[in-house]
Amino acid sequence: VAEIEKKIIEAFEVFDRECNKTVDVREIGSIVRSLGCFPTEAELHELLAKVEEEEPTGYVHLEKFLPVMTKVLLDRRYRPIPEDVLLRAFEALDENKRGYITKEELVKYLTEE
């Protein structure tokens, strides 16, 4: 459990721009997917309902997200993204058909496009 929690905290911190243990609610899908989960939009909305404040602020706090996401990962609640989908996505990014993309290209795709 400690190792899973560490992974969740690390993924959360990537999107915690203010370093105040909160993220924009719109980032939750990216965080969940970065942890290897592939929920449907309906499942993502269910998850958000569990981690948002009772009076929605537009932000999610780590202390609410961590236990919910830990249980999701322990229960293997969401199927991982199928390999063929990942491969097609990778091939779309590998415009020169080299069989790889550079770190710089990946950063550009993930942050700008």
N, CA, C and O atoms as a GROMACS GRO file, in nm:
protein
  452
    1VAL      N    1   0.083  -0.120   0.000
    1VAL     CA    2   0.000   0.000   0.000
    1VAL      C    3   0.087   0.126   0.000
    1VAL      O    4   0.056   0.223  -0.069
    2ALA      N    5   0.195   0.125   0.076
    2ALA     CA    6   0.283   0.242   0.082
    2ALA      C    7   0.341   0.275  -0.055
    2ALA      O    8   0.353   0.392  -0.091
    3GLU      N    9   0.377   0.172  -0.131
    3GLU     CA   10   0.433   0.194  -0.265
    3GLU      C   11   0.327   0.252  -0.359
    3GLU      O   12   0.357   0.340  -0.440
    4ILE      N   13   0.204   0.204  -0.348
    4ILE     CA   14   0.095   0.256  -0.430
    4ILE      C   15   0.068   0.402  -0.395
    4ILE      O   16   0.052   0.486  -0.483
    5GLU      N   17   0.063   0.431  -0.265
    5GLU     CA   18   0.040   0.569  -0.222
    5GLU      C   19   0.150   0.662  -0.272
    5GLU      O   20   0.123   0.775  -0.311
    6LYS      N   21   0.273   0.613  -0.271
    6LYS     CA   22   0.386   0.694  -0.318
    6LYS      C   23   0.367   0.728  -0.466
    6LYS      O   24   0.389   0.842  -0.507
    7LYS      N   25   0.326   0.628  -0.548
    7LYS     CA   26   0.302   0.652  -0.690
    7LYS      C   27   0.192   0.755  -0.711
    7LYS      O   28   0.203   0.842  -0.798
    8ILE      N   29   0.086   0.745  -0.633
    8ILE     CA   30  -0.027   0.837  -0.645
    8ILE      C   31   0.018   0.979  -0.609
    8ILE      O   32  -0.014   1.074  -0.680
    9ILE      N   33   0.091   0.992  -0.500
    9ILE     CA   34   0.139   1.125  -0.457
    9ILE      C   35   0.230   1.185  -0.563
    9ILE      O   36   0.218   1.304  -0.594
   10GLU      N   37   0.319   1.105  -0.619
   10GLU     CA   38   0.410   1.155  -0.724
   10GLU      C   39   0.331   1.203  -0.846
   10GLU      O   40   0.361   1.308  -0.902
   11ALA      N   41   0.230   1.125  -0.887
   11ALA     CA   42   0.148   1.164  -1.003
   11ALA      C   43   0.070   1.292  -0.972
   11ALA      O   44   0.057   1.379  -1.058
   12PHE      N   45   0.018   1.301  -0.851
   12PHE     CA   46  -0.059   1.419  -0.810
   12PHE      C   47   0.029   1.543  -0.810
   12PHE      O   48  -0.012   1.650  -0.855
   13GLU      N   49   0.150   1.528  -0.757
   13GLU     CA   50   0.240   1.643  -0.745
   13GLU      C   51   0.280   1.702  -0.881
   13GLU      O   52   0.311   1.821  -0.889
   14VAL      N   53   0.280   1.621  -0.985
   14VAL     CA   54   0.312   1.672  -1.118
   14VAL      C   55   0.213   1.783  -1.157
   14VAL      O   56   0.252   1.878  -1.225
   15PHE      N   57   0.089   1.771  -1.115
   15PHE     CA   58  -0.016   1.866  -1.151
   15PHE      C   59  -0.045   1.968  -1.041
   15PHE      O   60  -0.130   2.056  -1.058
   16ASP      N   61   0.024   1.958  -0.929
   16ASP     CA   62   0.005   2.051  -0.817
   16ASP      C   63   0.093   2.173  -0.840
   16ASP      O   64   0.201   2.187  -0.782
   17ARG      N   65   0.046   2.261  -0.926
   17ARG     CA   66   0.126   2.376  -0.970
   17ARG      C   67   0.160   2.474  -0.857
   17ARG      O   68   0.265   2.538  -0.860
   18GLU      N   69   0.072   2.486  -0.759
   18GLU     CA   70   0.094   2.580  -0.648
   18GLU      C   71   0.168   2.515  -0.531
   18GLU      O   72   0.200   2.582  -0.433
   19CYS      N   73   0.195   2.384  -0.542
   19CYS     CA   74   0.260   2.309  -0.433
   19CYS      C   75   0.184   2.324  -0.301
   19CYS      O   76   0.243   2.341  -0.195
   20ASN      N   77   0.050   2.316  -0.312
   20ASN     CA   78  -0.032   2.329  -0.191
   20ASN      C   79  -0.124   2.208  -0.170
   20ASN      O   80  -0.227   2.216  -0.104
   21LYS      N   81  -0.083   2.097  -0.229
   21LYS     CA   82  -0.155   1.970  -0.217
   21LYS      C   83  -0.297   1.976  -0.274
   21LYS      O   84  -0.388   1.910  -0.224
   22THR      N   85  -0.314   2.059  -0.379
   22THR     CA   86  -0.441   2.063  -0.452
   22THR      C   87  -0.412   2.066  -0.601
   22THR      O   88  -0.307   2.114  -0.645
   23VAL      N   89  -0.507   2.014  -0.677
   23VAL     CA   90  -0.497   2.021  -0.823
   23VAL      C   91  -0.632   2.067  -0.877
   23VAL      O   92  -0.735   2.051  -0.812
   24ASP      N   93  -0.628   2.123  -0.995
   24ASP     CA   94  -0.750   2.162  -1.064
   24ASP      C   95  -0.829   2.034  -1.093
   24ASP      O   96  -0.772   1.932  -1.134
   25VAL      N   97  -0.957   2.040  -1.071
   25VAL     CA   98  -1.043   1.923  -1.090
   25VAL      C   99  -1.031   1.867  -1.232
   25VAL      O  100  -1.048   1.747  -1.254
   26ARG      N  101  -1.001   1.955  -1.329
   26ARG     CA  102  -0.988   1.910  -1.468
   26ARG      C  103  -0.864   1.826  -1.491
   26ARG      O  104  -0.852   1.764  -1.597
   27GLU      N  105  -0.772   1.821  -1.396
   27GLU     CA  106  -0.649   1.742  -1.410
   27GLU      C  107  -0.665   1.598  -1.360
   27GLU      O  108  -0.578   1.514  -1.385
   28ILE      N  109  -0.774   1.569  -1.291
   28ILE     CA  110  -0.790   1.437  -1.230
   28ILE      C  111  -0.786   1.326  -1.334
   28ILE      O  112  -0.724   1.222  -1.310
   29GLY      N  113  -0.848   1.344  -1.448
   29GLY     CA  114  -0.845   1.241  -1.553
   29GLY      C  115  -0.703   1.212  -1.597
   29GLY      O  116  -0.666   1.096  -1.616
   30SER      N  117  -0.622   1.316  -1.612
   30SER     CA  118  -0.482   1.297  -1.652
   30SER      C  119  -0.404   1.222  -1.544
   30SER      O  120  -0.321   1.136  -1.575
   31ILE      N  121  -0.430   1.256  -1.418
   31ILE     CA  122  -0.360   1.189  -1.308
   31ILE      C  123  -0.398   1.041  -1.305
   31ILE      O  124  -0.311   0.954  -1.295
   32VAL      N  125  -0.527   1.013  -1.315
   32VAL     CA  126  -0.575   0.874  -1.311
   32VAL      C  127  -0.516   0.795  -1.426
   32VAL      O  128  -0.471   0.681  -1.408
   33ARG      N  129  -0.515   0.854  -1.545
   33ARG     CA  130  -0.460   0.783  -1.661
   33ARG      C  131  -0.310   0.764  -1.648
   33ARG      O  132  -0.256   0.664  -1.695
   34SER      N  133  -0.241   0.860  -1.587
   34SER     CA  134  -0.096   0.845  -1.570
   34SER      C  135  -0.063   0.731  -1.475
   34SER      O  136   0.050   0.681  -1.473
   35LEU      N  137  -0.161   0.690  -1.397
   35LEU     CA  138  -0.142   0.577  -1.305
   35LEU      C  139  -0.182   0.443  -1.368
   35LEU      O  140  -0.191   0.341  -1.300
   36GLY      N  141  -0.204   0.446  -1.499
   36GLY     CA  142  -0.232   0.322  -1.572
   36GLY      C  143  -0.377   0.282  -1.575
   36GLY      O  144  -0.409   0.169  -1.614
   37CYS      N  145  -0.466   0.372  -1.535
   37CYS     CA  146  -0.609   0.342  -1.538
   37CYS      C  147  -0.674   0.408  -1.657
   37CYS      O  148  -0.631   0.515  -1.701
   38PHE      N  149  -0.777   0.344  -1.708
   38PHE     CA  150  -0.844   0.395  -1.827
   38PHE      C  151  -0.996   0.396  -1.803
   38PHE      O  152  -1.069   0.318  -1.864
   39PRO      N  153  -1.043   0.486  -1.712
   39PRO     CA  154  -1.186   0.488  -1.683
   39PRO      C  155  -1.266   0.551  -1.796
   39PRO      O  156  -1.214   0.631  -1.873
   40THR      N  157  -1.392   0.512  -1.805
   40THR     CA  158  -1.483   0.580  -1.898
   40THR      C  159  -1.511   0.718  -1.842
   40THR      O  160  -1.477   0.747  -1.727
   41GLU      N  161  -1.574   0.804  -1.921
   41GLU     CA  162  -1.609   0.937  -1.871
   41GLU      C  163  -1.706   0.925  -1.753
   41GLU      O  164  -1.696   1.001  -1.657
   42ALA      N  165  -1.799   0.831  -1.760
   42ALA     CA  166  -1.895   0.812  -1.650
   42ALA      C  167  -1.822   0.769  -1.522
   42ALA      O  168  -1.851   0.819  -1.414
   43GLU      N  169  -1.727   0.676  -1.537
   43GLU     CA  170  -1.650   0.631  -1.420
   43GLU      C  171  -1.567   0.745  -1.363
   43GLU      O  172  -1.552   0.757  -1.241
   44LEU      N  173  -1.513   0.829  -1.450
   44LEU     CA  174  -1.434   0.942  -1.404
   44LEU      C  175  -1.522   1.040  -1.326
   44LEU      O  176  -1.479   1.095  -1.225
   45HIS      N  177  -1.645   1.062  -1.372
   45HIS     CA  178  -1.736   1.151  -1.300
   45HIS      C  179  -1.773   1.091  -1.163
   45HIS      O  180  -1.787   1.165  -1.066
   46GLU      N  181  -1.788   0.960  -1.156
   46GLU     CA  182  -1.814   0.894  -1.027
   46GLU      C  183  -1.697   0.917  -0.932
   46GLU      O  184  -1.716   0.947  -0.814
   47LEU      N  185  -1.577   0.902  -0.984
   47LEU     CA  186  -1.457   0.922  -0.903
   47LEU      C  187  -1.451   1.067  -0.854
   47LEU      O  188  -1.422   1.092  -0.737
   48LEU      N  189  -1.478   1.161  -0.943
   48LEU     CA  190  -1.476   1.302  -0.905
   48LEU      C  191  -1.576   1.331  -0.794
   48LEU      O  192  -1.547   1.410  -0.704
   49ALA      N  193  -1.692   1.268  -0.801
   49ALA     CA  194  -1.793   1.289  -0.697
   49ALA      C  195  -1.741   1.246  -0.560
   49ALA      O  196  -1.782   1.302  -0.458
   50LYS      N  197  -1.653   1.148  -0.557
   50LYS     CA  198  -1.597   1.099  -0.431
   50LYS      C  199  -1.484   1.187  -0.378
   50LYS      O  200  -1.462   1.192  -0.257
   51VAL      N  201  -1.414   1.256  -0.466
   51VAL     CA  202  -1.295   1.328  -0.422
   51VAL      C  203  -1.314   1.480  -0.415
   51VAL      O  204  -1.232   1.550  -0.356
   52GLU      N  205  -1.422   1.531  -0.474
   52GLU     CA  206  -1.447   1.675  -0.467
   52GLU      C  207  -1.501   1.713  -0.330
   52GLU      O  208  -1.556   1.630  -0.258
   53GLU      N  209  -1.483   1.839  -0.296
   53GLU     CA  210  -1.540   1.891  -0.172
   53GLU      C  211  -1.692   1.892  -0.183
   53GLU      O  212  -1.747   1.891  -0.293
   54GLU      N  213  -1.759   1.893  -0.068
   54GLU     CA  214  -1.906   1.896  -0.072
   54GLU      C  215  -1.956   2.021  -0.144
   54GLU      O  216  -2.054   2.015  -0.218
   55GLU      N  217  -1.889   2.132  -0.122
   55GLU     CA  218  -1.916   2.254  -0.198
   55GLU      C  219  -1.805   2.264  -0.302
   55GLU      O  220  -1.695   2.309  -0.269
   56PRO      N  221  -1.829   2.222  -0.425
   56PRO     CA  222  -1.722   2.219  -0.525
   56PRO      C  223  -1.648   2.353  -0.539
   56PRO      O  224  -1.709   2.459  -0.552
   57THR      N  225  -1.515   2.342  -0.536
   57THR     CA  226  -1.430   2.461  -0.545
   57THR      C  227  -1.355   2.466  -0.677
   57THR      O  228  -1.292   2.566  -0.711
   58GLY      N  229  -1.361   2.355  -0.752
   58GLY     CA  230  -1.283   2.347  -0.875
   58GLY      C  231  -1.147   2.284  -0.850
   58GLY      O  232  -1.067   2.268  -0.943
   59TYR      N  233  -1.122   2.250  -0.724
   59TYR     CA  234  -0.994   2.189  -0.687
   59TYR      C  235  -1.017   2.061  -0.609
   59TYR      O  236  -1.119   2.045  -0.542
   60VAL      N  237  -0.920   1.970  -0.620
   60VAL     CA  238  -0.924   1.845  -0.545
   60VAL      C  239  -0.802   1.843  -0.453
   60VAL      O  240  -0.691   1.874  -0.495
   61HIS      N  241  -0.825   1.807  -0.327
   61HIS     CA  242  -0.717   1.801  -0.229
   61HIS      C  243  -0.659   1.660  -0.224
   61HIS      O  244  -0.732   1.561  -0.234
   62LEU      N  245  -0.530   1.653  -0.208
   62LEU     CA  246  -0.460   1.523  -0.201
   62LEU      C  247  -0.518   1.436  -0.092
   62LEU      O  248  -0.534   1.315  -0.113
   63GLU      N  249  -0.551   1.492   0.022
   63GLU     CA  250  -0.601   1.411   0.134
   63GLU      C  251  -0.732   1.339   0.102
   63GLU      O  252  -0.761   1.234   0.159
   64LYS      N  253  -0.812   1.394   0.012
   64LYS     CA  254  -0.935   1.325  -0.031
   64LYS      C  255  -0.907   1.230  -0.147
   64LYS      O  256  -0.969   1.124  -0.158
   65PHE      N  257  -0.815   1.270  -0.234
   65PHE     CA  258  -0.785   1.190  -0.353
   65PHE      C  259  -0.709   1.062  -0.318
   65PHE      O  260  -0.738   0.955  -0.372
   66LEU      N  261  -0.613   1.072  -0.228
   66LEU     CA  262  -0.523   0.960  -0.198
   66LEU      C  263  -0.596   0.832  -0.154
   66LEU      O  264  -0.571   0.727  -0.213
   67PRO      N  265  -0.684   0.836  -0.054
   67PRO     CA  266  -0.749   0.710  -0.014
   67PRO      C  267  -0.840   0.652  -0.121
   67PRO      O  268  -0.848   0.531  -0.138
   68VAL      N  269  -0.910   0.739  -0.194
   68VAL     CA  270  -1.000   0.692  -0.300
   68VAL      C  271  -0.920   0.626  -0.411
   68VAL      O  272  -0.954   0.517  -0.457
   69MET      N  273  -0.813   0.693  -0.455
   69MET     CA  274  -0.732   0.639  -0.565
   69MET      C  275  -0.656   0.514  -0.522
   69MET      O  276  -0.634   0.424  -0.602
   70THR      N  277  -0.614   0.509  -0.397
   70THR     CA  278  -0.546   0.388  -0.346
   70THR      C  279  -0.639   0.268  -0.358
   70THR      O  280  -0.598   0.162  -0.403
   71LYS      N  281  -0.764   0.287  -0.317
   71LYS     CA  282  -0.862   0.177  -0.327
   71LYS      C  283  -0.887   0.138  -0.472
   71LYS      O  284  -0.898   0.020  -0.504
   72VAL      N  285  -0.895   0.238  -0.561
   72VAL     CA  286  -0.915   0.211  -0.704
   72VAL      C  287  -0.802   0.121  -0.755
   72VAL      O  288  -0.828   0.023  -0.825
   73LEU      N  289  -0.678   0.154  -0.721
   73LEU     CA  290  -0.565   0.076  -0.771
   73LEU      C  291  -0.559  -0.062  -0.706
   73LEU      O  292  -0.530  -0.160  -0.774
   74LEU      N  293  -0.586  -0.069  -0.577
   74LEU     CA  294  -0.584  -0.200  -0.510
   74LEU      C  295  -0.694  -0.292  -0.565
   74LEU      O  296  -0.672  -0.412  -0.579
   75ASP      N  297  -0.809  -0.235  -0.596
   75ASP     CA  298  -0.921  -0.315  -0.648
   75ASP      C  299  -0.910  -0.339  -0.798
   75ASP      O  300  -0.990  -0.412  -0.856
   76ARG      N  301  -0.810  -0.275  -0.862
   76ARG     CA  302  -0.796  -0.282  -1.007
   76ARG      C  303  -0.928  -0.250  -1.075
   76ARG      O  304  -0.976  -0.324  -1.162
   77ARG      N  305  -0.987  -0.139  -1.032
   77ARG     CA  306  -1.122  -0.103  -1.073
   77ARG      C  307  -1.134  -0.070  -1.221
   77ARG      O  308  -1.235  -0.105  -1.284
   78TYR      N  309  -1.035  -0.004  -1.278
   78TYR     CA  310  -1.044   0.036  -1.418
   78TYR      C  311  -0.947  -0.047  -1.501
   78TYR      O  312  -0.832  -0.070  -1.462
   79ARG      N  313  -0.996  -0.090  -1.615
   79ARG     CA  314  -0.910  -0.167  -1.705
   79ARG      C  315  -0.797  -0.078  -1.754
   79ARG      O  316  -0.817   0.042  -1.775
   80PRO      N  317  -0.678  -0.134  -1.772
   80PRO     CA  318  -0.571  -0.055  -1.833
   80PRO      C  319  -0.602  -0.030  -1.980
   80PRO      O  320  -0.680  -0.103  -2.041
   81ILE      N  321  -0.540   0.069  -2.035
   81ILE     CA  322  -0.561   0.100  -2.176
   81ILE      C  323  -0.507  -0.017  -2.260
   81ILE      O  324  -0.397  -0.065  -2.233
   82PRO      N  325  -0.581  -0.061  -2.359
   82PRO     CA  326  -0.534  -0.174  -2.440
   82PRO      C  327  -0.403  -0.139  -2.514
   82PRO      O  328  -0.383  -0.026  -2.558
   83GLU      N  329  -0.316  -0.239  -2.526
   83GLU     CA  330  -0.186  -0.218  -2.589
   83GLU      C  331  -0.198  -0.166  -2.732
   83GLU      O  332  -0.120  -0.080  -2.774
   84ASP      N  333  -0.295  -0.217  -2.809
   84ASP     CA  334  -0.306  -0.173  -2.948
   84ASP      C  335  -0.344  -0.025  -2.957
   84ASP      O  336  -0.305   0.044  -3.051
   85VAL      N  337  -0.420   0.025  -2.858
   85VAL     CA  338  -0.455   0.167  -2.856
   85VAL      C  339  -0.330   0.250  -2.828
   85VAL      O  340  -0.307   0.353  -2.892
   86LEU      N  341  -0.250   0.205  -2.733
   86LEU     CA  342  -0.125   0.275  -2.702
   86LEU      C  343  -0.032   0.275  -2.823
   86LEU      O  344   0.030   0.377  -2.855
   87LEU      N  345  -0.022   0.161  -2.889
   87LEU     CA  346   0.067   0.151  -3.004
   87LEU      C  347   0.023   0.246  -3.116
   87LEU      O  348   0.106   0.313  -3.177
   88ARG      N  349  -0.108   0.252  -3.143
   88ARG     CA  350  -0.158   0.343  -3.246
   88ARG      C  351  -0.131   0.488  -3.208
   88ARG      O  352  -0.096   0.569  -3.294
   89ALA      N  353  -0.147   0.522  -3.082
   89ALA     CA  354  -0.119   0.659  -3.036
   89ALA      C  355   0.029   0.690  -3.054
   89ALA      O  356   0.065   0.798  -3.102
   90PHE      N  357   0.114   0.596  -3.017
   90PHE     CA  358   0.258   0.616  -3.033
   90PHE      C  359   0.294   0.634  -3.180
   90PHE      O  360   0.370   0.724  -3.216
   91GLU      N  361   0.240   0.549  -3.264
   91GLU     CA  362   0.269   0.557  -3.408
   91GLU      C  363   0.224   0.691  -3.467
   91GLU      O  364   0.288   0.743  -3.558
   92ALA      N  365   0.115   0.746  -3.416
   92ALA     CA  366   0.069   0.877  -3.464
   92ALA      C  367   0.169   0.986  -3.426
   92ALA      O  368   0.186   1.084  -3.500
   93LEU      N  369   0.235   0.970  -3.313
   93LEU     CA  370   0.335   1.070  -3.270
   93LEU      C  371   0.469   1.051  -3.341
   93LEU      O  372   0.545   1.147  -3.357
   94ASP      N  373   0.497   0.930  -3.382
   94ASP     CA  374   0.625   0.898  -3.449
   94ASP      C  375   0.612   0.927  -3.599
   94ASP      O  376   0.606   0.836  -3.681
   95GLU      N  377   0.607   1.057  -3.631
   95GLU     CA  378   0.580   1.098  -3.769
   95GLU      C  379   0.685   1.049  -3.868
   95GLU      O  380   0.652   1.023  -3.984
   96ASN      N  381   0.809   1.034  -3.825
   96ASN     CA  382   0.916   0.991  -3.915
   96ASN      C  383   0.933   0.839  -3.919
   96ASN      O  384   1.024   0.789  -3.984
   97LYS      N  385   0.846   0.768  -3.851
   97LYS     CA  386   0.846   0.620  -3.848
   97LYS      C  387   0.982   0.563  -3.807
   97LYS      O  388   1.034   0.470  -3.868
   98ARG      N  389   1.040   0.622  -3.701
   98ARG     CA  390   1.170   0.578  -3.652
   98ARG      C  391   1.159   0.464  -3.551
   98ARG      O  392   1.256   0.393  -3.524
   99GLY      N  393   1.040   0.448  -3.495
   99GLY     CA  394   1.023   0.346  -3.392
   99GLY      C  395   1.045   0.401  -3.252
   99GLY      O  396   1.044   0.327  -3.155
  100TYR      N  397   1.066   0.531  -3.243
  100TYR     CA  398   1.083   0.596  -3.112
  100TYR      C  399   1.051   0.745  -3.127
  100TYR      O  400   1.049   0.799  -3.237
  101ILE      N  401   1.026   0.809  -3.013
  101ILE     CA  402   1.017   0.955  -3.009
  101ILE      C  403   1.112   1.002  -2.900
  101ILE      O  404   1.135   0.931  -2.801
  102THR      N  405   1.166   1.119  -2.918
  102THR     CA  406   1.263   1.170  -2.820
  102THR      C  407   1.188   1.224  -2.698
  102THR      O  408   1.068   1.251  -2.703
  103LYS      N  409   1.262   1.238  -2.591
  103LYS     CA  410   1.205   1.295  -2.469
  103LYS      C  411   1.150   1.435  -2.498
  103LYS      O  412   1.042   1.471  -2.451
  104GLU      N  413   1.225   1.512  -2.575
  104GLU     CA  414   1.182   1.648  -2.608
  104GLU      C  415   1.050   1.648  -2.686
  104GLU      O  416   0.963   1.731  -2.662
  105GLU      N  417   1.038   1.555  -2.780
  105GLU     CA  418   0.914   1.544  -2.857
  105GLU      C  419   0.797   1.507  -2.765
  105GLU      O  420   0.688   1.564  -2.776
  106LEU      N  421   0.822   1.413  -2.676
  106LEU     CA  422   0.716   1.370  -2.584
  106LEU      C  423   0.672   1.485  -2.495
  106LEU      O  424   0.553   1.507  -2.476
  107VAL      N  425   0.768   1.557  -2.440
  107VAL     CA  426   0.734   1.672  -2.356
  107VAL      C  427   0.651   1.773  -2.436
  107VAL      O  428   0.552   1.826  -2.385
  108LYS      N  429   0.692   1.799  -2.559
  108LYS     CA  430   0.619   1.893  -2.645
  108LYS      C  431   0.474   1.846  -2.667
  108LYS      O  432   0.380   1.923  -2.653
  109TYR      N  433   0.458   1.719  -2.700
  109TYR     CA  434   0.324   1.665  -2.724
  109TYR      C  435   0.238   1.672  -2.598
  109TYR      O  436   0.119   1.704  -2.606
  110LEU      N  437   0.297   1.642  -2.484
  110LEU     CA  438   0.219   1.636  -2.361
  110LEU      C  439   0.188   1.774  -2.303
  110LEU      O  440   0.091   1.789  -2.229
  111THR      N  441   0.268   1.873  -2.337
  111THR     CA  442   0.246   2.005  -2.276
  111THR      C  443   0.193   2.109  -2.372
  111THR      O  444   0.134   2.208  -2.329
  112GLU      N  445   0.213   2.090  -2.502
  112GLU     CA  446   0.173   2.193  -2.596
  112GLU      C  447   0.060   2.151  -2.690
  112GLU      O  448  -0.015   2.236  -2.737
  113GLU      N  449   0.047   2.024  -2.717
  113GLU     CA  450  -0.048   1.982  -2.820
  113GLU      C  451  -0.158   1.894  -2.762
  113GLU      O  452  -0.247   1.850  -2.835
   0.00000   0.00000   0.00000
